[in-house]
Amino acid sequence: MTDYLYEKIRELIVTQIRNKALLPGDRLPSVRQFSRELNVSIGTVQKAYAALEDLDLILPKRRSGYYVKAVRAMPQPKAGSFTPVPGKVNVLETAVSVMRSASRRDLVQMGSAIPDVSGQGVRQLHQEYRRHALKIPNYEEDPLGYLPLRRQLARRLLDTGRSVDPDDILITAGCQEALTIALRCIAGPGDIILVESPCYYGVLQALECLELKALEIPVSSAGGMDTDQLETMLQTWPVKGMIMTPAFSNPSGYLCSEPRKKKILDLISTHDIPLIEDDVFARLGFNGSRPRTLHSYDREDRVILCGSISKMLSPDLRIGWIIAGQYAGKARTLKFTSTLCSPCHPQFALAGFLATRKLDRHLRSIIPGYVKKQQALINAVNRWFPEGTKISSPAGGFLSWVKLPEEIDGLRLYHDAVSAGIAITPGEICSPTGQYKNFIRLNYAVVPPEETDPVMKRLAGLLTRQAT
Ligand SMILES: Cc1ncc(COP(=O)(O)O)c(C=O)c1O
């Protein structure tokens, strides 16, 4: 995918500065000399130096070379852990390939994060769509979005723990557009945004297109976000904002605890930055309860809430929303100047659907299916995958994060799997620094539980071929 060699060189120098082997004012080796010493191209060293300049750690002086500029305290790495630094993102090529494989009917779909759309709820939504399809829209409709839909959403969003005015909701083309608008509201090219690691690759795609830099905060499937690391990063770097999915995050599946939500809000308040909360999976908890949002605890108008119907119902209507608080004016301008407003008919259909109890019935019928499918996947992975494999068992959503033995290349497995008729997601696109090379993400929403075992057996066969 990417040439990460330059990042290794960048890391090497960051470590030397951190360890005080290089002090402010010290001259770095010349580009030519360093390229000879490391046996890499001049371009690679130039790229590493440019990245260090971007990080404000070194300074070029005319005809003299590069000098260490570090004046701030560098983060101390935890024992045995990777300490990320902010950097540009480069995931688009693989991410687009993964997304395109999601539309192939000839593949078993375990790649993209699409829900089970075979239930009655989705059929009813489409009946509603047909009912409205011939309606002539009123062209004076508010560009914020169809008001009856915004009213329905405001009612439903009460379950987040905070009441929302319909006029504070802006309808978008799915949550992806909401996230992109939110990022554009809070930051511009070159700014640093904190992201979960591993992270939803759509966020990384947006960062890449907007020329924002990503800084990773580790999250684990069991324990959630490392708030100590978050604090260190906030103390160290001039961060512009943060983006996270606290409920059944993609791909790790973690659920942020209530005390941790409060701790995160305290930290962003101390460091005076906004937070974008991605709420797409929140209504898919296996115990039927919907976690509170960070937005609901926010008393300082720092949290921008983004959501959609894509994961709980269906992604094809492309309906999402953003509640941008203090950024509402800018969010509207960005929406109005890029797509004017969202199409009317899907909004008519969803408003009609939400006016009934059909969504609740749909969720009650679909979630037990996800519980069964997750168990079938875990059983099959444990049965067929090599020793050393670990699979997450999130308490909601429909994605499992799988750690494979170190020597397995998840990207190669992705290509082999597609050739063998199975779509999966390679883990490395879930990190801006290409970590998680031996990870994959599997979606268990679509494949019936009785078909999971043979599919995993086939995937395990491809793995074994790689290992030998
Ligand atoms: C965490 C997360 N946020 C946002 C999105 C995008 O959702 P939508 O289809 O509503 O644009 C996805 C899609 O996979 C996702 O996993």
The ligand as a Gaussian input file, in Angstrom:
#p B3LYP/6-31G(d) Opt

LIG

0 1
 C      -18.537000       3.929000      12.446000
 C      -19.178000       4.329000      11.146000
 N      -19.560000       5.604000      10.980000
 C      -20.132000       6.006000       9.840000
 C      -20.351000       5.156000       8.796000
 C      -21.002000       5.645000       7.531000
 O      -22.375000       5.441000       7.629000
 P      -23.389000       5.851000       6.478000
 O      -23.632000       4.653000       5.644000
 O      -24.611000       6.295000       7.220000
 O      -22.786000       6.976000       5.722000
 C      -19.965000       3.803000       8.922000
 C      -20.143000       2.864000       7.807000
 O      -19.604000       1.791000       7.790000
 C      -19.377000       3.392000      10.141000
 O      -18.990000       2.124000      10.318000

